[in-house]
Amino acid sequence: MSVIRRAGEHGLLVETGSLAASHRLDALLRASRPEGVVEIVPGPETVLVVAPGADLPRLRSGLAGLRDLALSSSGAASLSEEVVTVPVVYDGEDLASVAEETGMPVEEVIGRHTGRELVAGWLGFAPGFAYLTGLDPALRVPRLATPRTSVPAGSVAIAGPYAAIYPTASPGGWRLLGRTSLRVWDVHAQPPSLLPPGTRVRFEAA
């Protein structure tokens, strides 16, 4: 059963049970933002709502109605109308090892990576780091046993069922397939992330 829990002093965590429901609830909240809400953070099966100074019991009641609406909908998740095309130079350090582990030529790895439309599920790990869902199952490989101490910004990577673009230089253990010059995180932009939840994404060989 879906519940709404307190999350710290100013937050409420709404359990949705699925990514699609999280996206629907996120869209509903952004379309009719309740009073006092300053941050909405969708996750795989939750949506965190942060509202400093708000009447949390009243907010909880409003969230329950929106949650029920999101859960009762049989439609698809709320996705962006436009597709963000990400140009990639496929020269990543792990491209050859991914090809070896998956038993396919490098050209096929690239073809499968560019051959599907992905969707930004949620942001996590670092500001602007979007977990892209819908990766071809044939490309599912585990993270590195020992993470790199530094991965350059713009690195295009995969791990498990997800793809991602490193928004800034940071440690990381995902498998690097290539790099893009596309800037996916800019603190001066509005919104700062180029790939907010629900964004449709397609990789393209540069």
Secondary structure, DSSP 8 states (H G I E B T S, - for coil): ---EEEETTTEEEEE-SSHHHHHHHHHHHHHT--TT--EEEE-SSEEEEE-TTS-HHHHHHHHHHHHHHHHH--S-----SSEEEEEEB---TTHHHHHHHHTS-HHHHHHHHHSS-EEEEEE-SSTT-EEEE---GGG-----SS-EEEE-TTEEEEETTEEEE-SSSEEE-SEEEEE-----B-TTSSSSBSS-TT-EEEEEE-
